[in-house]
Amino acid sequence: MPLVLLASASERRRTLMSKKFGVDGVELFFTTLEGAEPEPSASLEVRLQVEASCLQKARAAASEQYTRDHPSLELIVVSDTLVEDPDDILVALGKPKDKMSAASTLIRLSGRRHKVWSSTAIMTRNGDGLDVGFGWRAKIWTDFSIVEFDEIGGQKMEDMIGSGSWIGKAGGYDLAGKAGSFSRIIEGEDVTVLGFSTRAIEELRNILV
């Protein structure tokens, strides 16, 4: 039975993985990376920032699993998602730190279109890809979707901020949650907005199903 680890604290990623790959013959388990989340950098395009962050997570996962020693572990999956500022491809709108920054981010996205980038690494012990240490190699895929927001009125903004739905979410919103009432994907796939590269999910399906 293949043993597959998703190294992510994101509940939506865990739920999505379970729905897509929680099948007979595949054993999924989850863990949270111990280190701090990589901080976005304004010196790179957002698509490169998200790839760099995903690679950093892959190296952290390889190191942490080495210390835990799961000899039957065959695959590790890590992923990162960033929202690109509508006006600047060098600016990532990360996870808001408080209500004020959440409101500021949502105001910036209100009534506009933006790209959501997700980069996903699939790590194997003896496969192709980049050497990320401790006997693991990673192949990385990066995709984007374009999301369109309606204008967010005052009452809806208050509801969004008061609900706490922005907590832990890139761009301060969750398309599968409250934001779904005023936003839509106009290009790409929902899986990318929810946290995974579309092509990486297709690759996992080829491997596991």
Protein Blocks (a to p, Z undefined) as FASTA:
>chain_A
ZZdddddfbfklmmmmmmmmmcghiacdddddfbdcddddfkbcfklmmmmmmmmmmmmm
mmmmmmnopaklmbdcddddddddfkbckbccdddfbfklmmmmmmmmgopacddddddd
dddfklgcjdebjhiacdddddddddddddddfklmmmmmmnopmgopahhiafklmmlm
mgccfedcfklmnopafklmmmmmmmmZZ
